[in-house]
Structure formats: C-alpha cells, structure tokens
Amino acid sequence: MLSDRYTSIVIPPPPGAALITDGKWHFVGVDPVEAQGWKLYISASRPHFVGTLQAVSPIFERHNISYKYVATDKALRKMNAGLYGLSQVGKVIVAYLRADQVSDDLVMQLKGALSPFRYTSPKPPFAIEMGGGYPLSYRFGSFHGTTLNVGNRQIEDDRSRAAQWIRAELQDPFLPFLEAPPDRTAFDQLLAGFPIYEVMSHGGKGGVFAALDMSSETCTERVLKVGYRCGMTLPDGRDGMDLLRTEHQFFRLLHVHNLQHVAPAMHAFHEYEDRNVMILDRVDGTSLFHLKRSGKLTIEHLESALHILAHIHAAKLYVGDPKLANFLASGNGEVLAIDFESAGEMVTAAFDSIRTYHFANPTISDVATRERVHFLYSVLHRELRDSFSESDRVIDLPAFLLSFDSADDIEAWAVEAMKRELFALNPESVGTCLAAAQLS
C-alpha cells in the first residue's frame, strides 16, 4: 500500500491472478494476445490514486480484464506532471479490452465505483473523455509495439490522436456511454481572438503558449498561461487552476505596490469550468538558467535579480520559488521576474511548500533571507541525475559549501554572496557552523 511519499504502490491482486512488475508498472492478469485493441484509462491524482485503484480492480477481475497501474508514487507524480511525455498525463491505470468486452454492465459498474472520484483527476490530453467528470477516457491503440494493423497494411500508432479507431476503420463501442463534456465555448471564443502559434511548455497542471492579440493593430505577441482543473494535484489539494489563481493574485499585488515593472505586464484573467487563463505580454528574452548553461550569464544579471527580490520583499511579498529559471533577461538587458504560482504576502502565508529547494541546515525562518539564499543556491546547483524526489532537494548548506568547487567567476561570486547571507542571518550559530566547516 501507499505508506509515504516515495514508496512503492502495491494493491494485492485478485486470488489466483499474477502480479508482474517492471519497476515502473505493475501488471495484473494475462498478457493480451491481441496486437491491438481498446485502451481504457482511469486517471487519478495522487491523493485519490489508491482509492481509485481499489474501486476498479474488482470490476476488472469480474470481467476478466487485464490491466496495469503505476508501480511507485514517484512514477505517479512524474506521469501526471507530464515528465513521461504530454500524451501520458493521467494514464496511471490502463485496462486492455477487446471490443466484445465493452458492455453496458462494465461501464455502468465503473461509473458507479468511480462516482466518488468525479472531477478529481487530470484528463489525458489525447484520449476521448467519457464525460460527466468521471476519470474515464479511452483510445484505440497498439498493445504491443508502435504500429496498428489496418487491413493489409500497417500504420503508426499515433499517441497524439484520440480517434485512432477511425483510422483503423472500426466502430467506437463506447459511443453509447458518452456524456456531455464541459462547455468550452467561451474558452474557444477567447482563443479565436488569441490564436496560438507556439507551445512554450505543456504539462499536467497546464500550459504556456505564445499567441497573437488580434485586437491589436499590429498583432502584438502575447503569452497565454492556462491552468487545468485537477491538473497535477499537489499533496495539499491545489491543482493547476489554483496555482494560476495564485499567480493572478500576485500580479494584482504587484500593481497595488507599484511594482509592475519587475514582471511582464498582465492584461487579463479568465475563469472557465475546467480551466483558467491569464494573458501576459510576451518578452523577447532568455531565462537566466539558459544564459548560465550557454556561458552568457553575468554577475550584473544576478545583481539585477536580487534587486528585484529586494523590491518585492520591501513590499512584504515573496515570490515563492526564486531561481535562475524564473528570471528573464530581455533583449535590451533588462531582467524581469516570471512565474509566481507559489507567491504571496508574508503577512498572510508561510513560505510556500512547492519551492524547488529546502534548507535543513541551518533552518532559515526569515522569508526574505531564505528567498535570496534559494536564488543563490540555484546558481550553484548542478543536476547530475534525473530526480523528482523532495529528499534530493533538501540541502545542508555548510556541507554543500565545504565540498563545492567553483567552476567560474559566477559560481565564486554566488558562493561568497551565500556565505554573507548566512553570517548575517545569525553570526553566532551560523558563523560557528560555517567556521566548523572551515569556511570562515
């Protein structure tokens, strides 16, 4: 069972059924002999995954349906975040069906069992939703390999196509069970005025898109940030829509404190049934993270970012996750802050839990200092392996600084700046700690 945040997920299989694992998936039942068929996806957010799996597994057993489910909590979180590819978002339980296994009895049983989980899960981007808020979707696809057999020819099993059954010249057996999807007319009307021409990023919680503002005489470029309902639900229950609401509120706070100049201009915010969208200026520039990777980052860039943080902190605000990737250097050399999904007011909220790094030694209670140290650490952090575990993001700063060997002037500057921050925080305890690490 799911006992902590990063453990394996195991639900006892039905009596007599085999449970096979490959590390990422647990397989229950016999391997389908068919080369292709109907894939039924039961999506689930992290808080509801075990309950969802326990609800559907007896139904699959009764109908002799083979299925698989993600084997670890880490895989579940990465899949719903889109780190295995956008097409895999939400596909955390997959059942393999022949057309003759799709019945009124099966679908009604599944809907009944999943009724408590309606409107709680991410939607797989390239699958057909059954509607009604149920975490059920499907597509026709290959069970083995990457091609489909259509008559006497083979075609690619394109995971970005929901209606593969049309290409395979088949009838849709789920058609009688579909319910009305959310009404997205208003959202579609918005997109008509902001046609998207580039996907900048897209994952479980939502996406960032470049679009043209057709109301402008010069077709000005804009950025559309979209948050999805139940998209990549966090352990505390927040989803993509919640995160974008937080960012929108922070833009309003910047306006109240006359700090609009530290970020791209926000033009509008819209709420819909299953998503929301914020419209921003598109700034022609590059993130400080990419400048560092290309060897073009300067100390002036870092000082500008820290200057922005100083203005924000002076207004009793915090940005939540200050790091190189969340600062943008424009073409004219100006640095701007971006991405405020975990930002807020110091007087009303604690430093947000979804920041990238956590510091266990020393514990830094002052929000402004913690944000500056967080930013400086992002300059020094080196990704050596694929990691999605928060335990890999907990930093012992004295031990880190003791072992860190600066590779260039940028890193040497960040090391000295971090040491000054730690000494200023608490000269006695922190200074002693650093001195013990032979850094004073």
PyMOL commands that set and color helices and strands:
alter all, ss='L'
color gray80, all
select helices_A, chain A and resi 46-62+73-81+86-88+99-101+104-117+164-167+175-177+185-193+240-256+260-262+288-293+299-314+324-326+367-380+390-393+397-403+409-425+429-436
alter helices_A, ss='H'
color red, helices_A
select strands_A, chain A and resi 19-21+25-28+36-42+66-70+93-97+128-129+136-142+147-150+153-156+196-202+206-213+220-228+266-271+275-281+285-287+317-318+327-330+335-337+344-345+358-361+394-396
alter strands_A, ss='S'
color yellow, strands_A
deselect
rebuild
show_as cartoon
